[in-house]
Amino acid sequence: MTTKTAAKAKKPGLYANIQAKKKRIEKGSGETMRKKGAKGAPEAGAFRQAEKTAKKK
């Protein structure tokens, strides 16, 4: 893989990360979801941006 293709490879999005964490929590990982406004929690702008880039079904 060249550096150009590696740079273009997309990471999982916000909603994919949230769903993955919910699955880990369901399996008993001991993790918890961050509360709204907590340090490190997604801001409202992140959700608006994810809405714009979401794949249409």
Secondary structure as GFF3:
##gff-version 3
##sequence-region A 1 57
A	DSSP	alpha_helix	3	8	.	.	.	ID=ss1
A	DSSP	alpha_helix	14	26	.	.	.	ID=ss2
A	DSSP	alpha_helix	44	53	.	.	.	ID=ss3
###
